[in-house]
Amino acid sequence: MGKKGRRRKNEGTVFSREGSVFWWIRYPNREGKIVRESAETTDRQEADRFLRARLDARDDGRLPIVLSGKNLTLRELANWFLERWSKPPFRSENTHAQNLNALKQLGPAFGDILLSDITPEAIEDYLRGRLTARRKIRTKLGVRDGGQLKPSTVHQEFRVLTRILNVGINQRRLAANPCNSVEFPVSVTHSTRKPHYMTASEQAKIEFNAPGYLRNVIVIMTEMGLRPVKELMPMQKSKIDLENSLVHIPDSKTPSGVADMPMTELAQQAFKAQIDATPGSEYLFPSPNPHARKPYLTALRKPWAKTLRRAGVAYFSLYELRHTFATRLSAGGVADHFVTQMLRQGDSKVFKRYSQAKLNMMRESLARLDRHANEHHETFSTARPN
């Protein structure tokens, strides 16, 4: 009979073991060594099916992976994942923080469970339970209710679990990822806020109410699309070449983000203004606090929110100025695939072979920025940033 049919005599045995209520199985592995393990069931037919599954795994060469998953818990794999795959330089600090937050919930639910015992049904039960849970916000006055959890929060936990188990597969600790058999119960499309594209009139009001350094940040981001936290805030003045209108970005979120970026005339003026405003510092945006953890500004959310309130503009994140940059390039007629290159999101090998040609193309694209893009009545395509 075929491999899925009745097993041949002496290929394996189901037996009862003294002191155990479960059936046990005994079978030879590929090297002929006898393997004994509990079927963890009191039903003889289920134990027989369990044995056939083990024999199939042996014949397919998956048995070592299956047995490895029988001896490793999710918490052990997660700790290894956090140490080897989650921290910089492999992932950003923000990504590592998100992984830690997700594991605060995943740990109590799956931490002590063996990898081989994590089933799609258990994951589905976890997701449905989390989607009906409520946030608990701890304050000085105690714990208050923060409302029902957003689907995007639960979906992030699901993504982290999927990632950890995928690493387990790559490390040959798991034969298959049970998350692949799970469909997220609800849509997360409506829980994700639509990006805001700043208009030229909004920008004028925001710049008028912004402090000088933040005004320079706004101009640089809308003219060049730099990432605020990873690229612009830690920038050293030595990386800025005003004479040739170039900025060297030595570190970024992705390998393709490391590049030389040309400036527009407005960006050049903003860079020069910021350099002149901070004499004596090697950093473009030095921290005013001499005891700060880092010598440059690391957070702009509070001054940004305060500026938007003064300007009478509804809140949107500073990072979304990159969306505005992409919109204006598209409105100027720049092709979507090159907008992606200007945002430095594509393959890091593309365009780097011909650096001088790339810089000339970037300069031509920047010259076509449409700073009134969001005030036009016609529609246009926009490259979607990360």
KEMI-997644 format. One record per residue (C-alpha): chain; x, y, z. Coordinates in steps of 0.02 Angstrom, whole numbers, plus 50000, padded with zeros to 5 digits. Layout:
% KEMI-997644
A, X, Y, Z
...
% end
This chain:
% KEMI-997644
A, 50000, 50000, 50000
A, 50051, 50182, 49984
A, 50142, 50279, 50116
A, 49979, 50349, 50187
A, 49901, 50177, 50207
A, 49920, 50046, 50341
A, 50098, 50034, 50405
A, 50200, 49878, 50376
A, 50227, 49755, 50517
A, 50373, 49795, 50632
A, 50386, 49975, 50565
A, 50319, 50041, 50728
A, 50217, 49994, 50880
A, 50085, 50073, 50988
A, 50099, 50014, 51169
A, 50041, 50055, 51344
A, 50168, 50108, 51472
A, 50160, 50078, 51657
A, 50122, 50236, 51754
A, 50052, 50330, 51603
A, 49870, 50351, 51551
A, 49923, 50389, 51372
A, 49970, 50271, 51232
A, 50153, 50271, 51181
A, 50234, 50237, 51013
A, 50398, 50152, 50967
A, 50479, 50158, 50794
A, 50653, 50160, 50714
A, 50723, 50322, 50641
A, 50823, 50328, 50479
A, 50981, 50274, 50568
A, 50892, 50124, 50645
A, 50889, 50197, 50821
A, 50728, 50162, 50916
A, 50627, 50317, 50961
A, 50497, 50312, 51099
A, 50375, 50452, 51135
A, 50204, 50481, 51207
A, 50058, 50498, 51086
A, 49974, 50605, 51221
A, 49805, 50525, 51191
A, 49702, 50389, 51275
A, 49621, 50341, 51109
A, 49706, 50194, 51022
A, 49653, 50249, 50847
A, 49722, 50425, 50874
A, 49885, 50349, 50936
A, 49892, 50242, 50779
A, 49869, 50396, 50670
A, 50002, 50486, 50772
A, 50123, 50344, 50736
A, 50086, 50349, 50549
A, 50120, 50537, 50550
A, 50288, 50506, 50633
A, 50333, 50373, 50505
A, 50285, 50492, 50363
A, 50395, 50627, 50438
A, 50538, 50503, 50451
A, 50520, 50448, 50271
A, 50512, 50631, 50212
A, 50667, 50678, 50311
A, 50569, 50794, 50427
A, 50581, 50689, 50584
A, 50730, 50782, 50665
A, 50636, 50947, 50643
A, 50476, 50875, 50715
A, 50566, 50803, 50866
A, 50661, 50965, 50892
A, 50496, 51058, 50905
A, 50443, 50932, 51038
A, 50584, 50992, 51151
A, 50582, 51181, 51123
A, 50455, 51304, 51192
A, 50403, 51465, 51108
A, 50482, 51566, 51250
A, 50651, 51486, 51218
A, 50639, 51519, 51032
A, 50575, 51697, 51063
A, 50723, 51737, 51177
A, 50843, 51674, 51044
A, 50748, 51775, 50913
A, 50758, 51935, 51015
A, 50944, 51916, 51042
A, 50994, 51865, 50866
A, 50863, 51934, 50745
A, 50774, 52079, 50829
A, 50908, 52199, 50887
A, 51009, 52326, 50787
A, 51096, 52317, 50665
A, 50979, 52180, 50597
A, 50824, 52278, 50645
A, 50794, 52456, 50705
A, 50771, 52500, 50889
A, 50587, 52538, 50857
A, 50560, 52366, 50779
A, 50644, 52284, 50929
A, 50532, 52383, 51047
A, 50378, 52327, 50949
A, 50435, 52145, 50961
A, 50458, 52162, 51149
A, 50284, 52239, 51170
A, 50203, 52101, 51066
A, 50290, 51966, 51168
A, 50220, 52039, 51328
A, 50053, 51970, 51267
A, 50114, 51819, 51169
A, 50224, 51756, 51312
A, 50086, 51717, 51437
A, 49979, 51636, 51301
A, 50109, 51529, 51211
A, 50273, 51547, 51305
A, 50273, 51378, 51393
A, 50197, 51281, 51248
A, 50309, 51168, 51143
A, 50327, 51226, 50963
A, 50251, 51066, 50897
A, 50097, 51092, 51006
A, 50053, 51266, 50941
A, 49903, 51238, 50828
A, 49807, 51353, 50710
A, 49655, 51331, 50822
A, 49751, 51396, 50973
A, 49812, 51547, 50874
A, 49635, 51585, 50813
A, 49569, 51576, 50992
A, 49707, 51695, 51048
A, 49667, 51821, 50911
A, 49480, 51820, 50945
A, 49512, 51842, 51131
A, 49630, 51989, 51102
A, 49510, 52073, 50981
A, 49377, 52080, 51117
A, 49500, 52135, 51253
A, 49514, 52313, 51317
A, 49667, 52421, 51345
A, 49724, 52455, 51522
A, 49814, 52619, 51548
A, 49915, 52638, 51708
A, 49919, 52812, 51782
A, 49972, 52888, 51948
A, 49791, 52876, 52003
A, 49775, 52692, 51957
A, 49722, 52591, 51806
A, 49593, 52663, 51687
A, 49502, 52588, 51540
A, 49576, 52637, 51371
A, 49440, 52564, 51262
A, 49440, 52411, 51152
A, 49603, 52358, 51070
A, 49626, 52411, 50890
A, 49636, 52270, 50762
A, 49802, 52340, 50702
A, 49876, 52311, 50877
A, 49822, 52129, 50878
A, 49879, 52108, 50697
A, 50052, 52169, 50749
A, 50059, 52031, 50880
A, 50006, 51905, 50748
A, 50145, 51966, 50632
A, 50276, 51949, 50769
A, 50219, 51772, 50809
A, 50226, 51728, 50624
A, 50401, 51799, 50610
A, 50465, 51703, 50761
A, 50395, 51538, 50698
A, 50466, 51571, 50524
A, 50637, 51590, 50604
A, 50604, 51424, 50692
A, 50576, 51344, 50521
A, 50735, 51421, 50452
A, 50831, 51352, 50601
A, 50753, 51181, 50572
A, 50661, 51185, 50738
A, 50489, 51175, 50660
A, 50419, 51085, 50509
A, 50279, 51207, 50466
A, 50213, 51374, 50528
A, 50036, 51357, 50600
A, 50008, 51544, 50569
A, 50002, 51508, 50383
A, 49838, 51416, 50410
A, 49760, 51561, 50506
A, 49663, 51703, 50425
A, 49657, 51861, 50529
A, 49475, 51875, 50587
A, 49445, 52058, 50543
A, 49506, 52184, 50417
A, 49642, 52303, 50473
A, 49620, 52419, 50323
A, 49498, 52537, 50410
A, 49599, 52541, 50572
A, 49750, 52615, 50482
A, 49743, 52803, 50465
A, 49756, 52872, 50289
A, 49916, 52972, 50261
A, 49900, 53161, 50262
A, 49971, 53257, 50115
A, 50014, 53433, 50169
A, 49959, 53573, 50054
A, 50065, 53726, 50015
A, 49945, 53838, 50113
A, 49955, 53722, 50265
A, 50144, 53721, 50253
A, 50149, 53911, 50254
A, 50044, 53919, 50413
A, 50144, 53781, 50497
A, 50312, 53860, 50455
A, 50250, 54030, 50518
A, 50208, 53955, 50689
A, 50358, 53838, 50703
A, 50520, 53874, 50797
A, 50670, 53902, 50684
A, 50746, 53727, 50694
A, 50577, 53644, 50662
A, 50547, 53759, 50514
A, 50711, 53697, 50440
A, 50659, 53516, 50471
A, 50494, 53545, 50378
A, 50580, 53622, 50227
A, 50715, 53486, 50217
A, 50589, 53344, 50231
A, 50468, 53414, 50103
A, 50609, 53456, 49982
A, 50712, 53296, 50002
A, 50605, 53166, 50090
A, 50732, 53124, 50225
A, 50678, 53014, 50370
A, 50670, 53126, 50525
A, 50730, 53013, 50666
A, 50850, 52896, 50578
A, 50928, 53014, 50451
A, 50899, 53199, 50485
A, 50909, 53218, 50674
A, 51077, 53125, 50696
A, 51156, 53212, 50545
A, 51329, 53285, 50567
A, 51376, 53447, 50481
A, 51526, 53362, 50402
A, 51404, 53259, 50295
A, 51332, 53417, 50216
A, 51415, 53487, 50060
A, 51333, 53655, 50028
A, 51453, 53699, 49887
A, 51400, 53548, 49784
A, 51221, 53543, 49855
A, 51243, 53365, 49920
A, 51204, 53273, 50081
A, 51285, 53107, 50125
A, 51171, 52991, 50225
A, 51287, 52864, 50312
A, 51153, 52770, 50409
A, 50971, 52735, 50370
A, 50825, 52620, 50402
A, 50868, 52512, 50251
A, 51029, 52478, 50153
A, 50957, 52574, 50005
A, 50937, 52726, 50118
A, 51126, 52748, 50131
A, 51163, 52866, 49986
A, 51214, 53038, 49926
A, 51061, 53149, 49906
A, 51058, 53313, 49808
A, 50972, 53466, 49879
A, 50847, 53586, 49807
A, 50882, 53771, 49826
A, 50757, 53786, 49969
A, 50834, 53636, 50057
A, 51007, 53712, 50038
A, 50945, 53873, 50119
A, 50869, 53774, 50264
A, 51030, 53676, 50291
A, 51133, 53835, 50291
A, 51013, 53922, 50411
A, 51021, 53774, 50532
A, 51212, 53767, 50524
A, 51224, 53953, 50559
A, 51101, 53936, 50705
A, 51205, 53801, 50793
A, 51387, 53859, 50799
A, 51508, 53754, 50901
A, 51417, 53588, 50875
A, 51463, 53450, 50755
A, 51280, 53400, 50743
A, 51150, 53488, 50636
A, 51017, 53475, 50772
A, 51112, 53471, 50938
A, 51019, 53434, 51099
A, 50997, 53585, 51213
A, 51013, 53469, 51363
A, 51197, 53437, 51405
A, 51147, 53282, 51505
A, 51043, 53205, 51365
A, 51072, 53023, 51320
A, 51120, 53074, 51143
A, 51204, 53236, 51087
A, 51069, 53273, 50959
A, 50879, 53291, 50962
A, 50791, 53123, 50963
A, 50606, 53171, 50974
A, 50505, 53308, 50891
A, 50328, 53251, 50927
A, 50287, 53380, 51063
A, 50351, 53535, 50972
A, 50272, 53471, 50811
A, 50102, 53445, 50894
A, 50113, 53616, 50978
A, 50155, 53699, 50812
A, 50006, 53616, 50725
A, 49889, 53677, 50862
A, 49953, 53855, 50842
A, 49932, 53844, 50654
A, 49756, 53775, 50669
A, 49799, 53618, 50570
A, 49732, 53447, 50621
A, 49868, 53333, 50691
A, 49967, 53220, 50575
A, 50136, 53142, 50607
A, 50297, 53229, 50555
A, 50349, 53072, 50460
A, 50205, 53101, 50339
A, 50303, 53245, 50263
A, 50387, 53105, 50165
A, 50216, 53067, 50091
A, 50203, 53250, 50043
A, 50374, 53243, 49960
A, 50320, 53090, 49858
A, 50155, 53173, 49810
A, 50242, 53329, 49747
A, 50365, 53229, 49644
A, 50223, 53131, 49563
A, 50127, 53291, 49529
A, 50282, 53359, 49444
A, 50277, 53213, 49322
A, 50412, 53103, 49399
A, 50381, 52918, 49364
A, 50322, 52816, 49512
A, 50468, 52695, 49505
A, 50591, 52839, 49516
A, 50492, 52919, 49658
A, 50528, 52758, 49751
A, 50713, 52780, 49712
A, 50707, 52959, 49776
A, 50630, 52895, 49937
A, 50773, 52767, 49941
A, 50658, 52620, 49969
A, 50700, 52505, 49824
A, 50837, 52377, 49801
A, 51000, 52452, 49863
A, 51093, 52384, 49711
A, 50984, 52478, 49586
A, 51053, 52645, 49526
A, 51210, 52630, 49635
A, 51313, 52561, 49491
A, 51302, 52727, 49400
A, 51311, 52852, 49543
A, 51345, 53007, 49438
A, 51202, 52970, 49320
A, 51090, 52938, 49470
A, 51133, 53107, 49547
A, 51096, 53199, 49385
A, 50928, 53110, 49370
A, 50888, 53154, 49551
A, 50928, 53337, 49520
A, 50813, 53338, 49369
A, 50675, 53257, 49472
A, 50694, 53381, 49615
A, 50680, 53524, 49491
A, 50506, 53460, 49448
A, 50436, 53466, 49626
A, 50258, 53533, 49621
A, 50241, 53625, 49787
A, 50057, 53661, 49754
A, 50016, 53479, 49715
A, 49879, 53458, 49845
A, 49785, 53612, 49789
A, 49757, 53550, 49611
A, 49585, 53484, 49564
A, 49648, 53346, 49449
A, 49709, 53181, 49518
A, 49876, 53100, 49494
A, 49963, 52939, 49545
A, 50073, 52937, 49699
A, 50209, 52818, 49751
A, 50165, 52752, 49923
A, 50306, 52768, 50050
A, 50341, 52646, 50192
% end
